[in-house]
């Protein structure tokens, strides 16, 4: 019996120590992972702020596989540029025709030209008064449901919305509400 009681504390101690070593091992891996992520983020931010141009020829595996140098192409033949002759100006477009330009000649100021020339406007203010609108499309089988509620919703906001009613082709009636009257468009 004495021998069995002596084995119990040694097994307990060895299991206890091995669990501590496993915990220390996991903490070591966790610290190593955190260190790697931190270094990766630092390098990422460093390279994001620097612009580096790498050439693919630097990554070639062997120098013997280089292709022979390519001779430059012959220079293109120069031809005189033909310019159309403008006889007279028939119409000068203004900023109001910005959405549907039809002529190249204009009477815009430098500020208007700068705004129009930028693909994403660098000048955030429009050179004219612009009112944004929201379009409401009602897909209905007959009359617009809850029309009185929609009238209350739209009241006081005239000019800020467009309303379109798309009803079933078999429906021939018109809405009793003046807000939705004349807003239907036919089905094709």
C-alpha positions as CSV (number, residue, x, y, z in Angstrom):
1,X,0.0,0.0,0.0
2,X,2.8,2.3,0.7
3,X,4.0,2.1,-2.8
4,X,0.7,3.0,-4.3
5,X,0.3,6.1,-2.1
6,X,3.8,7.3,-3.2
7,X,2.9,7.1,-6.9
8,X,-0.2,9.3,-6.5
9,X,1.6,12.6,-5.6
10,X,4.2,12.1,-8.3
11,X,1.5,11.5,-11.0
12,X,-0.4,14.6,-9.8
13,X,2.7,16.7,-9.8
14,X,3.8,15.6,-13.3
15,X,0.3,16.3,-14.7
16,X,0.1,19.6,-13.0
17,X,3.6,20.7,-14.3
18,X,2.7,19.4,-17.8
19,X,-0.5,21.5,-17.9
20,X,1.5,24.6,-16.8
21,X,4.1,23.9,-19.6
22,X,1.2,23.6,-22.1
23,X,-0.2,26.9,-20.9
24,X,3.2,28.6,-21.2
25,X,3.6,27.1,-24.7
26,X,0.2,28.4,-25.8
27,X,1.1,31.9,-24.4
28,X,4.4,31.8,-26.3
29,X,2.6,31.0,-29.5
30,X,0.1,33.8,-28.8
31,X,2.8,36.3,-28.2
32,X,4.6,35.2,-31.3
33,X,1.4,35.6,-33.3
34,X,0.8,39.1,-31.9
35,X,4.4,40.1,-32.6
36,X,4.0,38.9,-36.3
37,X,0.7,40.7,-36.7
38,X,2.2,43.9,-35.3
39,X,5.3,43.7,-37.5
40,X,3.0,43.0,-40.5
41,X,0.9,46.1,-39.8
42,X,4.0,48.3,-39.4
43,X,5.4,47.1,-42.7
44,X,2.1,47.5,-44.4
45,X,1.7,51.1,-43.3
46,X,5.3,51.8,-44.2
47,X,4.9,50.5,-47.8
48,X,1.5,52.2,-48.1
49,X,3.2,55.6,-47.6
50,X,6.1,54.8,-49.9
51,X,5.7,54.3,-53.6
52,X,7.8,51.5,-54.9
53,X,8.0,50.5,-58.6
54,X,9.2,46.9,-59.0
55,X,10.1,45.5,-62.3
56,X,9.4,41.9,-63.1
57,X,12.9,41.4,-64.5
58,X,14.3,41.6,-61.0
59,X,12.4,38.5,-60.1
60,X,13.8,36.2,-62.8
61,X,15.1,32.9,-61.6
62,X,18.0,32.5,-64.0
63,X,20.0,35.1,-66.0
64,X,20.3,32.7,-68.9
65,X,16.6,32.8,-69.7
66,X,16.6,36.5,-70.7
67,X,14.9,37.1,-74.0
68,X,16.9,38.8,-76.7
69,X,16.6,42.6,-76.8
70,X,13.7,43.8,-78.9
71,X,14.5,46.4,-81.5
72,X,12.4,49.6,-81.3
73,X,9.6,49.9,-83.8
74,X,10.2,52.3,-86.7
75,X,8.9,55.8,-86.2
76,X,5.4,56.4,-87.5
77,X,5.0,58.4,-90.7
78,X,4.0,61.9,-89.9
79,X,0.9,63.1,-91.7
80,X,-0.5,66.6,-91.6
81,X,-3.5,67.0,-89.3
82,X,-6.6,68.0,-91.1
83,X,-8.7,70.5,-89.1
84,X,-12.3,71.2,-90.0
85,X,-13.0,74.8,-90.9
86,X,-15.7,76.5,-88.9
87,X,-17.6,78.9,-91.1
88,X,-19.7,80.6,-88.4
89,X,-21.1,80.0,-84.9
90,X,-24.8,79.1,-85.0
91,X,-25.5,78.6,-81.3
92,X,-23.7,79.2,-78.1
93,X,-24.4,76.7,-75.3
94,X,-24.8,77.8,-71.7
95,X,-24.6,76.0,-68.4
96,X,-28.3,75.2,-68.5
97,X,-27.6,72.8,-71.4
98,X,-24.9,71.1,-69.3
99,X,-27.0,67.9,-69.1
100,X,-27.5,67.6,-72.9
101,X,-24.5,69.3,-74.6
102,X,-24.8,69.6,-78.3
103,X,-22.2,72.2,-79.2
104,X,-18.6,72.7,-78.3
105,X,-18.6,76.5,-78.1
106,X,-19.9,77.9,-74.8
107,X,-20.2,81.0,-72.7
108,X,-19.2,79.6,-69.3
109,X,-17.0,81.4,-66.8
110,X,-13.7,79.9,-65.7
111,X,-15.3,78.7,-62.5
112,X,-18.1,76.9,-64.4
113,X,-15.5,75.3,-66.8
114,X,-13.4,74.1,-63.9
115,X,-16.4,72.5,-62.3
116,X,-17.6,70.9,-65.5
117,X,-14.1,69.6,-66.5
118,X,-13.5,67.6,-63.3
119,X,-14.8,64.1,-63.4
120,X,-15.3,64.1,-59.7
121,X,-16.0,67.7,-58.9
122,X,-13.2,69.2,-56.9
123,X,-15.4,72.2,-56.4
124,X,-18.2,70.9,-54.2
125,X,-20.5,73.8,-54.7
126,X,-22.5,73.9,-57.9
127,X,-22.3,77.1,-60.0
128,X,-26.1,77.1,-60.2
129,X,-28.9,76.4,-57.7
130,X,-29.5,72.6,-57.7
131,X,-32.4,71.0,-55.9
132,X,-32.0,67.2,-55.3
133,X,-35.1,65.1,-56.0
134,X,-36.3,61.7,-54.9
135,X,-38.4,59.6,-57.3
136,X,-41.3,57.5,-55.9
137,X,-42.5,54.6,-58.1
138,X,-45.8,53.0,-57.1
139,X,-46.4,49.6,-58.6
140,X,-50.2,49.0,-58.0
141,X,-53.0,46.9,-59.4
142,X,-55.6,49.7,-59.1
143,X,-55.7,52.8,-57.0
144,X,-52.7,53.7,-54.9
145,X,-53.2,52.2,-51.4
146,X,-53.1,54.6,-48.5
147,X,-53.3,57.6,-50.8
148,X,-54.5,60.0,-48.0
149,X,-51.5,59.0,-45.9
150,X,-49.1,59.6,-48.9
151,X,-50.7,63.0,-49.4
152,X,-49.8,63.9,-45.8
153,X,-46.3,62.6,-46.3
154,X,-45.7,64.7,-49.4
155,X,-47.4,67.9,-48.2
156,X,-45.0,70.7,-47.8
157,X,-42.2,69.1,-49.8
158,X,-43.3,70.1,-53.3
159,X,-40.4,70.3,-55.8
160,X,-38.3,67.7,-53.9
161,X,-39.9,64.6,-55.4
162,X,-41.2,63.0,-58.5
163,X,-44.1,60.5,-58.5
164,X,-44.8,57.8,-61.0
165,X,-47.7,55.3,-60.9
166,X,-47.4,52.0,-62.7
167,X,-50.7,50.2,-62.6
168,X,-51.9,46.9,-64.0
169,X,-52.7,47.1,-67.8
170,X,-56.3,46.1,-67.2
171,X,-56.9,49.0,-64.8
172,X,-58.5,52.0,-66.6
173,X,-59.6,54.2,-63.7
174,X,-57.8,57.2,-62.3
175,X,-57.0,58.0,-58.7
176,X,-59.3,60.2,-56.8
177,X,-56.3,61.9,-55.2
178,X,-55.0,65.0,-57.1
179,X,-51.5,64.1,-56.0
180,X,-51.5,60.8,-58.1
181,X,-53.7,62.0,-61.0
182,X,-51.8,62.2,-64.3
183,X,-48.7,60.4,-63.0
184,X,-49.5,57.1,-64.7
185,X,-47.3,55.8,-67.4
186,X,-48.5,53.1,-69.8
187,X,-47.3,49.5,-69.9
188,X,-45.5,48.5,-73.1
